[in-house]
Amino acid sequence: MRLRFPLLAPLVLLAGCAVGPNYRRPDTQTPAAYRGQPEADARSLADLGWWDLYHDPVLTELVRASLAQGFDARIAAVRVEQARAIAREARGALFPSLGYAGDAFRGRNTVSGRPNTLGTGTTGNGFDAYLSAAWEPDIWGRLRRLDEAARDQYLGTEQARRGVLLSLVTEVSSDYFQLLELDAEIAIARQAADSFGHSLALFNQRLTGGIASRLETASAAAAQDQAAAQIPALERQIALTENQLSVLIGRNAGPIVRGTPLFAHAAAPEVPAGIPSALLERRPDVLQAEYAAKTANAQLGATIGGFLPRFGLSALFGGVSQHLQDVTLHQDELWSVGAQVTGPLFQAGALKGEYDAAKAIAQTAKLQYEQTALAAFADVANALVTRQKLGEVRGLQEHEVAAYQDAVRYAEDRYKSGLIGYFELLQTQQLLYPAESALAQTRRDELISIVQLYKALGGGWSLRDPAAWQDAAAAR
C-alpha cells in the first residue's frame, strides 16, 4: 500500500486537469455608453418582451405564429437537437463501454472451436458468447476537451436558434409595418385620384359652359391618371408583402389581416439602451461567436493530447464450446483482463500540422468574437441615431403636411372665387400628396427602427417565457 499511493497520486492530479489552454474571453473595446445615449443606464429596451413593444394584437399573433410554425424556427430547433445529440456522443467517450457478442459455426479443421480439430480431417461445431468492456482513462484530459468542444458547439447552436427567433420577430414586424404603410399610401393615392377626378368633372362642366379651357381639362385628366396609376403598383406591393409574410408564418400565400392603422400606433416606450457591457451577455450573435471561440480553444487542447500516450483497459468474459448447451459451463468459460498504451513516435509533422491548424482556428475565432462584439456596439449606436433622427424628420414632415393641407384648402377657395387659375391649385395638390406619402414612409421607418434597436440590443426576452408562445395554436 505504501508503494501504491505514491504511484496513484500523480494520476489523480493529472485527472483533475486537461491539456491545452483554458479559455479566457478576449478583451473587447467596450464603450462606457453608446453613441447617441447621454449616459449608461441599467434599464434597457431589450429587457422588455417583444409583445410589449407594440400593443397590436394582430402583430402579436403573427409573431407568435412565426415562432411556433415558421420554417426558420423549426429548422433552427432541429439543428439544436442535432448539436445536442453530437454533444451526448462526445460525452459518452468519457465512460466505459460495454458490449456483447456471440458466434455459432460449423466447419472442418477450424481453430476457433474446442476441442481443436485442426489437422484431424473431422468436421466440428463451435459456439461462443461473451461480454466485453473497454475504457480509455482520460489521464491528460483529451476526451474532456472534446466533450467541452461538443458542449460549447451545442450551446452556440442554441444561441444561433435564439438569433433566428429574434430575426423572425424583426422580419415579421417589419413586413407588417410595411403593409400598414402601403395601406396608408394606397389610401392617399385614392384620395388624390378622387380629388383630381372631382376637379376634372368640374372643368368638364365649365368647358361645356364655355368658361374653362381645354388645357385645364387635359391637365386635370392627366393628374387623375397619374394618381390612379399608382394604385395598381401599390396593390402589387401589398400582395408581394403579404405573400412574404405568409411564408414567414409558415402558411400558403394569402391576405394578411390588419390591426392598428399606421398613424394610430403609439410610440414605443422611451427606455434607454442599457449598459454596453450587458450586450456581451445578451446578444445572440455575440454569444454564438464566444461559444465558437470556446469550441476552437477546446479543440486546440484536444490536439495537444494527440502528442501524449493513450491508455486503455479492457475485459472479456464468456464461454466457448463445441456444444451450445455447454457454453455456460464452468470448464468452458473464457476471460481476459488487459491494459494497453499507444502513442506516436514519428508522424512526419502530421501532429504538428494539426496543432498549428487548430491554433490558427482558435486565434481566428477569438478575432471574430472581437469583431462581432465591435459590430454589435455599432449596430446599437446606428439604431439609436436612426430612431432619434427619424423622430425629428417625422415632426418636420407633420408640419409640412399640415401646411400643404391648409394651402390646398385655401387654393380651392380662391379658385372657386375666380382669384387664381387651375394651375396654381394643381401645383398645391401635387405638393400635398407626395408629402403625405413621405410622412407615411417615415412613420413606417420610425416603427421599424424600434424593432431594429430591439434586435441590436439582443432582445432580452426568454425563449422559455410562456408569453412568447401562448395563443400560437389560435394563430395557426
N, C-alpha and C positions, 0 to 999 in steps of 0.2 A: 504493500500500500504506500509506503514511503517513496518507492520508486515511481509509482503511477501518478501521484499528484503533481510532481514537477513536470511530467510529460503532458498531462491534461490541461494544466493551467494555460500554456500558450495557445492551445486550441480554443479554449473558452474565450480568451481575449480576442483572438482572431475572428471568432464567430460573431462578436459584437460589433465589428466594423465592416466596411465594404470598400473594395478597391476603387480608386478614382476620386476626383474632387467632389466635395459636397456642393450642392447648388447654392449660389448666392445671387440674389436679384441684382441685375445690373443697375448702375446709377443712372438716373434719368434727370433731365433738366426740368424739374417740376417748378412751375412758377408759383409765386406767393398768391396770386389772384389771376383770373382770366382777363385777357384784354377785353375791354368793354364792360367790365364789372368793377365798380368803385373799390370794393373790398371783399375779401372772402367771408363767406357766411356758412355756418354749419348746415343750414337748411338748403335743400336742393329740389329743383323741379323733378328730378329723377326719383325722388322718394315717393312721389305720387303714383298710384296705379294709372294705367293708360285710360281706364274708364272714367277717371276724374279730370282728364284734360278738357274734354268737351262733353257736355251733357246732352248728347244726341242719341236717343235710344236706337235709332236705325243704324247709325255708325257703330254703336257698341255691339249690336248683334252681328253686323258684317265682320267686325274684327274677330269676334268670338267664333264665328263660323270658319274663318280662315285659319284660326289656330287649331280648331277641332278637326276639320276635314280638308283643309287645303293640302295639296300635294307637297308643297315645300316643307310644311311642318311634319307631315307623315314621313317623308324621305329622311329628314333630319333625325327623327325619332328612331328610325331603323338603323341609321348609321351609329347612333349612340349604343343601341343594343349590340351591334357588331363589335364596336370597340370594347364594350363590357365583356363580351364573350372572349375576345382576344386577351383581355386582362386576366380573366379566370384561367385561361390556358397557360399563360406565363406563370401565374402563381402556383399552378399545380406542379411545376418542376421543383418547387422547394420541398415537397413531401415525398415519402417513399411511394413507389408504385407497386401494385400487386397484380398478379396475373395467373392464369391457369392455362393448361394445355393437355391434350390427350391425343394418342395415336393408336391406331389399330391397323395391322398389316399382315400379309401372308406372303412368303417368298422362300426361295432356296438360297442357301449359303449366305444368309443375312448376318450382319454383325451387330445389329441393334437388339435382336431378341435374346432371351435367356431360356434354356441354355444355348450356347453358341453353336450353330450348325455349320459354321464356315468349314468348307472342305469335306464335309461328310456326304454331300450329294443328296441330302434329305430336304424335304420341304417342311417348313415350320411356321407357326403363328407368333405374333408379337403384339403385346399391349402395354401401353404405359400411360400414366396420368400423374400430373404433378402440379403443385403450386409454386410460384416463383415470386421473389421480392427483390427490388433493386432500389438503391438510393444513392444520390450523389451529395455527400455533405458539403454544404456551401461554406467551405473554410474561408475563402477570400472575399465572399460577398458578390461574386459574379452573377449568380442567379438572382440575388436580391436586387442588383442593379437592373437586370432585365425585367424583373417584376415591377420595379419602380418606374421604368420607362413605359411599360404597358399601362400601368395605372395612370400615369400623367397623360398619356395619349388618350385614354378614355375620358379623363376629366376635361382635357382640351376639346374633345368631341362634344361633351355636354355643353361647354361654353359656345361652341360653334352652333349647336342647336338653339341655344338661347339667342344668339345673334340672328339666326334665321327668323325666330319668332318676333324679335324686335323689328327686324326689317319688314316682316309681314304687317305689323301694326302700322309702320310708317307708310308702306306702299298702299295698303287698303285705305288709310286715312287720306293720303294724298290724292288717290284716284277719286275718292268720294267728294273731296272738296273741289276737284276738277269738274266733276259732274255738276255740283251746285253752281260753280262759276259759269259753266256752259249754259245752264238753265237761265241764269241771270242775263247772259249775253243774248240768248235767243229771244228772251222777253224784250230786251232793248231793241233788237233788230225788228221784231214785230211791231213794236210801238213806233219805230221810225218809219216803217213801211206804211202803217196806218196813217201817220201824220202826213207823210208825203202824198198818200192817196187822197186824204181829205183835201189837201191843197190842190191836187190835180182836178178833183171834182169841182172845186170852187172855180178854178181857172177855166175849165170847160164851159161852165155856166156863163162866166163873164165873157169868154170868147164868143159864145153864141149871141150874147147881147151886144157884142162889138166893143166891149170895154177892155178886155185883156188881149194880149198879142199871142201869136203862135209860139214865140220864143219862150214865153212864160210857161205855157202848157207843155212844151217839149222838155224844158228844164225840169219841171215837176215830174213828168213821166220818167225821165232818166234817173232822178233822185229816188223815186219809188222803186224802180227796178234794181238800182244799186243796193238799196237796203234789203229788198226781198231776196236778192241773190245770196245774201249772207245766211239766210235761214237754212237752205239745204246743206250748206257746208257745215253749219253748226250742228245740224241733226246728224250728219255723218260722224262728226267728232264725238257726239254723245253716244251713238251706237258703238263706236270703237272702244270708248272708255268703259261703257257698260260691259262689253264682252271681255275686256281685260280684267275688270273687277270680278266678273263671274268666274274666270279661270283661277283667280287668287283664292276664292272661297270654295273652289272645288266643285263647280256645277257647270252645266252647259250654258252657252251664251244666251243671254236674255235680258229683259229690262230689270233695272235696279230701283227699288223703292227709295224715295227721298224722305228725309226727315225735316229738320230745321232748315229754312232757307239760308242762303249765303249771308245776307246782311242782318239776319236775326240771330246769328251766332254771337254769343257773348265772348268777350276777350278772355283769353286763358288767364289763370291766376298769376299774379305777379310774385313769383317765387324765385329767389336767386339761384344761380347755377351751382353753388356749393363750393367746397374746398377742392382745389385741383388734385391734391394727393389722394382724395377719395375716389377719383376717376380710375386710378390704377386698380382698385379693388372692386369696381362695379362694371366697367365697360367690357362687353363680351370679347371683342376682338383683341383687346389688350390682355385679358386673362388667357385667351387662347394662345396668344403669342408667348406668354410666360410659360404655359404648360408645354409648348413646343420646345422652349429653351430648356426646361427641366428634363423633358424626354431625351433631348440630344445630350445633355450632361450625363444622364444615367447610362445611355448607350456608350458614351466615351469610357465610363468606368468599366462597363462590360468588356470592351475591347482590351483593356489593361489586364483583365482576368484571363484573357487568352494566352498571355505570356507565362502564366503560372501553372503548376501541375494541378490536375483534376483527380480527385479521389472518388472511388466508387465502392459500394458494398452490395453484395448480392447473396441470396439464399435460395435454396431449392429443396423441396420435399415432395416425395411422391412414391410411386411404386411402378415396377416393370415385371412382366411375366409373359410366358407363352400362353397362359390361360387367363381369360378375362376375370374369372372368379377369384384368381389368386393375386390380383394386382394389389389388393389391400392387405395381404398377409404380411406379417412382420418380417419374414425371411425374404420377401420380395421388395422391401422398401428401398428407396434411394434418397439420399440427401446430400447437400453440399452447402458450405458457407465459404465465401471468398471475399477478398478485397483486391482492388486494383488501383493503380496510379498511372496516369498518362500525362504527357507533357511534350511540348515542342522542343526539338533540338536544332533543326535547320529548316527554315521556310522560305529561303531566298528573298527575304524582305517582304513577304506577304503580310505577316502580322504587323510589321512596322507601317506598311502602307495602309492597312485597315485602321490602325490607331491614328495616323496622320489625317486620314479622311474624316474619321469621327471627330477629331479635334477641330478641324475646319468647319464641320457641320455645326458643332456646338457654338463656335465663335460666331458663325453666321446667324444662328438662331438668337443669340444674345443681341446682336446688332439689329436684327429685325424687330425684336421686342422694343429696343430703344426707339427705333424709327416709328413703330406703331404707337407708342406712348406719345411721342412728339406730335405725330399727326392727330392723335386724339385731342390733345390740348388745342391744336389749331382748329379742329372741327368745332369745338365748343366756342372758341373765340369768333369764328366765322358766323356761327349760328346766332350768337349774341348780337353782333353788329348788324346782321341781316334783320333780325327781329326789330332792333331799335330803329334802323333807317326806314324799314318798310312802314313802321308806325308813323314816322314823320311824313313820308310820302303820302300815305293814306289821308292824313289830316289835311294836307295841302290840296289833294285831289277832291276831297269832300267840299272844301271851299270853292274850288274851281267849278265843280258840277253845280253847286247851288247858284253860283254867279251866272253860269250859262243858262240855267233854267229860268232865272229872272230875266235874262236877256231875251230868251225866246218868247216868253210871255209879253214882254214889253214890245218886241218887234211885231208880234202878231197883232197887238192892239193898234200900233202905229200903221201897220199895213192895211188893216180893216178901215182905219180912218183916212187912208189915202196919203199918209205923210211920207211913207217910204215905198220903194219898189219891192218886187218879189225877191230879187237877188240879195237884198240885204237880209230879208227873212231867211232865205235859203242858207246864207252864209252862217247865221247864228245856229240854225238847226244842224248843219253839217259839223259844227264845232261841238255841240252838246252830246250827240250820241257816241262819238268816239271817246269823249271824256268819260261818259258813263261806263263804257266798256273797259276803259283803262282802270277805272276805280274798282270794277268787279274783279279784274285780274290782280290788282294789288291786294284786295281783300282776301282773295284766294291764297296768294303767296304769303300773306301775313299769317293765315291759319296754318298753312303747311310749315311755315318757319318754326312754329311752336313744336310741331311734331318732329321736325329735324333737330331742334335743340334737345328734345327729349331723347331722341336716338343718340345724338352726340354725347349726351351725359350718361348713356348706358341704361336708361330706364330701370330704376331700382326695384320695380315690382317683382315679386317672387313668382316663379313658374308654378309653385305649389299652392298659390293663393286661390281658394275656390272662386273668388270673384272674377278671376281671369278666364274661367271655363264655364261657369254656370250659364244655363239657358242656351248652351250650344246646340242641344238637341232641338230646341224650339226653332233656332235659326236654320238648322238643316231642314 
